[in-house]
Amino acid sequence: MSQSSIQRILDIMAALRDPDTGCPWDLKQDFASIAPYALEEAYEVVDAIETGDMQQLRDELGDLLLQVVFHARMAEEADIFTFDDVVDAIADKMERRHPHVFDTKADVSPEQVKQNWENIKAQERAAKSDTPPSLLDDVPLALPAMTRAVKLQKRAARVGFDWTQPEPIFDKLEEEIGELREAMARKNADAIEDELGDLMFVVANIARHLKLDPETALRRGNAKFTRRFQHVEQQARAQSTDMSDFSLDELETFWQHAKAADRKDD
């Protein structure tokens, strides 16, 4: 990115936020109101990567960059920090957390790089706090729940609080299913939600031990459901104008046809 390119988007955002001549919508926004857009744009970046659409990836990365520029502009208006401060902060962090590149020039494995990164990050957390830090302190609450579950589990695993193999986790899964059924039998809504959360946490743990990302796996499951449901819609539409005209058994038959078609394509 050239200096002129980044200055152009900074100037555009400054114009949009001009109190006299700016955009009414942009002027109305604050940190909280545009925060959801940052998450949305990040997901759209991931979607572009997963579909292999590089043109779309370019556009979505631009949308994500806009969120950084937007927040930085509002912070500058409040005399908190500037866009340059944001860039300097991440540049300093990258140099600090890569001593093998910018300092000692050591030959290290990817695994060692990751461990060094976490060690330096822990030192940074400790330096910022007057109280003993927790391993879980900086796992963001705003992360997707499955992603956060995996990060929490990885942190706990650093001190040995973890299973060494995935098999015992399946026993835990059965235990949580039983507890969910018990809560459902008691018709205790709060307990049902609590036990369902425990069950999903264990599923995330299974994914982690299988070296899979549960968010990616679930997105794949969502895509599969969408594809098969649309197949069901097509079959129903060929025989009727409304899916509600069919019984559940009939729709299940359509679903099985969709599964068979899926397997044939594989």
Buried (B, 14 or more C-beta within 10 A) or exposed (E): EEEEEBEEBBEEBBEBBEEEEBEEEBEEBEEEEBBEBBEEBBBBBBBBBEEEEEEBBEBBBEBBBBBBBBBBBBBBEEEEBBBEEBEEEEEEEEEBBBBBEEEEEEEBEEEEBEEBEBEBBBEBBEEEEEEEBEBEBBBEEEBEBBBBBBBBBBBEBEEEEBBEEBEEBEEBBEEBBEBBEEBBEEEEEEBBEBBBBBBBBBBBBBBBBEEBBBBBBBBEEEEEEEEBBEBBBEBBEEEEEEBEEBEEEBBEBBBEBBEEEEEEEE
